[in-house]
């Protein structure tokens, strides 16, 4: 298939039978460029399925607060087979990266889509760990992927910040979100990666590339996720993220250098 045929096949699958732009609207040429790039080219590159691609799109749009587009892609995610719970968890998981207000805005937009589709709110709960165990449970997940690098990094801060800062990260990201059901750690790590791409947070992105690998992602899945986010982030941020990922992946592929005797 060429890009036009590929777009004409993919677009209705995502958007409930709707056809790609065919000259309508005030900017038909711009929409045609956008649609052929995303739905006729990038959506076919790499091993990710449509469900994962739409989750990626939704978390990037959440990071950017592109709420009208988020609504469209929330509906598209449901059309691909993403469950309401999976979509909710993907957006919830953005909070430690983009902050509380933006996450509330994003989930509010998604909830409007749920309501329009007759999906009763609130959705069923997904909390699996009681408050008394959240920090320990989060630390177990975190250290299984990242070891103690965050705690070690901030150990030189004065008290109580040497403990509080790493504990906030451990409890919030891993204790509050990674311990929940619905999405596995591999999916959560891949979604975290593209949110970091959207934020231009290359230092943290490098760590999460390693986290993705430990959680079971392949290099091809990592590259495909970063590329899929690129039309939404723009080329500079997308290319920078892919460069940062390549450095980590190349380092892992090469392995540690043997010591000289």
TAFEN-V510579 format. One record per residue. RES is the residue in one letter. PSI is psi as a letter, one per 20 degrees, with the letter a starting at -180 (NA if undefined). OMEGA is omega as a letter, one per 30 degrees, with the letter a starting at -180 (NA if undefined). Layout:
<<RES | PSI | OMEGA> <RES | PSI | OMEGA>>
//
This chain:
<<X | q | l> <X | r | a> <X | h | a> <X | g | l> <X | g | a> <X | g | l> <X | g | a> <X | h | l> <X | g | a> <X | g | a> <X | g | l> <X | h | l> <X | h | a> <X | h | a> <X | k | l> <X | l | l> <X | i | l> <X | q | l> <X | q | l> <X | r | l> <X | p | a> <X | l | l> <X | j | l> <X | r | l> <X | r | a> <X | i | a> <X | m | a> <X | h | a> <X | h | l> <X | g | l> <X | h | l> <X | g | l> <X | g | a> <X | g | a> <X | h | a> <X | h | l> <X | g | a> <X | g | a> <X | i | l> <X | i | a> <X | f | a> <X | h | a> <X | i | l> <X | j | a> <X | o | l> <X | r | a> <X | j | a> <X | q | l> <X | r | a> <X | h | l> <X | g | a> <X | h | l> <X | g | l> <X | h | l> <X | g | l> <X | g | a> <X | g | a> <X | h | a> <X | h | l> <X | g | l> <X | h | l> <X | g | l> <X | h | a> <X | i | a> <X | k | l> <X | m | a> <X | h | l> <X | g | l> <X | h | l> <X | g | l> <X | g | l> <X | g | a> <X | h | l> <X | g | l> <X | g | l> <X | g | l> <X | g | l> <X | h | l> <X | h | l> <X | i | a> <X | i | l> <X | p | l> <X | q | l> <X | h | l> <X | g | l> <X | g | l> <X | g | l> <X | g | a> <X | h | l> <X | g | l> <X | g | l> <X | g | a> <X | i | l> <X | i | a> <X | g | a> <X | i | a> <X | h | a> <X | i | l> <X | r | a> <X | g | a> <X | g | a> <X | h | l> <X | h | l> <X | g | l> <X | g | a> <X | g | a> <X | h | l> <X | g | l> <X | g | l> <X | g | l> <X | h | l> <X | h | l> <X | g | l> <X | g | a> <X | g | a> <X | h | a> <X | j | l> <X | k | l> <X | o | a> <X | p | l> <X | q | f> <X | q | l> <X | r | l> <X | q | a> <X | q | l> <X | j | l> <X | p | a> <X | i | a> <X | p | l> <X | q | a> <X | h | a> <X | i | a> <X | i | a> <X | g | a> <X | g | a> <X | g | l> <X | g | l> <X | g | a> <X | h | l> <X | g | l> <X | g | a> <X | g | a> <X | h | l> <X | h | a> <X | g | a> <X | i | a> <X | b | a> <X | k | a> <X | h | a> <X | g | l> <X | g | l> <X | h | a> <X | h | a> <X | j | a> <X | h | a> <X | i | l> <X | q | l> <X | q | l> <X | q | f> <X | j | a> <X | h | l> <X | h | l> <X | g | a> <X | g | a> <X | g | l> <X | h | l> <X | h | l> <X | g | l> <X | g | a> <X | g | a> <X | h | a> <X | g | a> <X | g | a> <X | h | a> <X | g | a> <X | h | a> <X | g | a> <X | h | l> <X | i | a> <X | r | l> <X | a | l> <X | f | a> <X | p | l> <X | r | a> <X | h | l> <X | g | l> <X | g | a> <X | g | l> <X | g | a> <X | h | l> <X | h | l> <X | h | a> <X | g | a> <X | h | l> <X | g | l> <X | h | l> <X | g | a> <X | h | a> <X | i | a> <X | k | a> <X | m | a> <X | h | l> <X | g | l> <X | h | l> <X | g | l> <X | g | l> <X | h | a> <X | h | l> <X | g | l> <X | h | l> <X | g | l> <X | g | a> <X | g | a> <X | h | l> <X | i | l> <X | j | l> <X | q | l> <X | r | l> <X | h | a> <X | h | l> <X | h | l> <X | g | l> <X | g | a> <X | h | l> <X | g | a> <X | h | l> <X | h | a> <X | h | l> <X | i | a> <X | g | l> <X | h | a> <X | h | l> <X | h | a> <X | q | a> <X | g | a> <X | g | a> <X | g | a> <X | g | a> <X | h | l> <X | g | l> <X | g | a> <X | h | l> <X | g | l> <X | g | l> <X | g | a> <X | h | l> <X | g | l> <X | g | a> <X | h | l> <X | h | a> <X | g | l> <X | g | a> <X | h | a> <X | h | a> <X | r | l> <X | q | l> <X | q | l> <X | q | l> <X | q | l> <X | p | l> <X | NA | NA>>
//
